[in-house]
Amino acid sequence: MSADEVEASVAYKAKAGLPFPLLSDPELEAVKAWGVTMDGADIAVPTVYIINKSGITWTFQSDTQFDRPMIKTMRQEVNKALQ
């Protein structure tokens, strides 16, 4: 899920070659519900949850708005979650 508009999420999904949908939350409703807003700002902290039928299998949460996990790392974790 991204705080970006739908168009930006679609472009990122294509760039990363992800085989699953990405959701957009430009109003930050889910971001606030999950508690991943940046302190003192109305923006999301870069956070990734990989979830399968068993639950959350991998989490990345940044301390800054600029840090992101590597696409290669996310792909590896998605592949593990699908096994």
VOKOL-546632 format. One line per 4 residues: number of its first residue (from 1); their letters; for each residue y, x, z of C-alpha. Coordinates in steps of 0.05 Angstrom, whole numbers, always signed. Each point is the difference from the previous one (the first is absolute). Layout:
# VOKOL-546632
NUM> A> Y/X/Z; ...
# end
This chain:
# VOKOL-546632
1> MSAD> +0/+0/+0; +68/+24/-16; +71/-20/+19; +17/+12/-73
5> EVEA> +8/-56/-50; -62/-23/-38; +20/+39/-63; +2/+66/+38
9> SVAY> -68/-14/+32; -30/-15/-68; +28/+65/-29; -27/+41/+59
13> KAKA> -69/-33/-6; -2/+20/-74; +25/+71/+14; -51/+11/+55
17> GLPF> -56/-34/-39; -19/-43/+60; -57/-49/-11; +27/-51/+49
21> PLLS> +62/-43/+7; +62/+23/+37; +41/-52/+37; +75/-1/+5
25> DPEL> +40/-19/+62; +74/+8/-18; +20/-45/+59; -39/+45/+48
29> EAVK> -38/-58/+32; -67/+35/+2; +33/+67/+15; +31/-29/+63
33> AWGV> -65/-36/+19; -39/+65/-5; +54/+38/+38; +13/+52/-53
37> TMDG> +76/-5/-6; +42/+64/+6; +34/+4/+68; +73/-20/-7
41> ADIA> -6/-21/-72; -25/-60/-38; -48/+39/-44; -75/+12/+2
45> VPTV> -31/+64/+26; -47/+26/-55; -67/-26/+25; -66/-7/-35
49> YIIN> -60/-40/+25; -64/+2/-39; -41/-60/+19; -70/-22/-19
53> KSGI> -48/-54/+26; -10/+41/+64; +74/+5/+15; +51/+56/-4
57> TWTF> -34/+63/-25; +60/+47/-8; +73/+0/+22; +60/+42/-19
61> QSDT> +67/-10/+35; +59/+45/-13; +54/+21/+49; +52/-1/-56
65> QFDR> +16/-45/-58; -14/+56/-49; -71/+22/+18; -56/-32/-40
69> PMIK> -75/+14/-4; -26/+34/-62; -28/-48/-53; -62/+44/-3
73> TMRQ> -11/-9/+75; +9/-75/-4; -49/-4/-58; -52/+40/+40
77> EVNK> +9/-46/+60; -5/-63/-43; -64/+27/-31; -29/+12/+70
81> ALQ> +20/-71/+21; -35/-29/-60; -67/+33/+15
# end
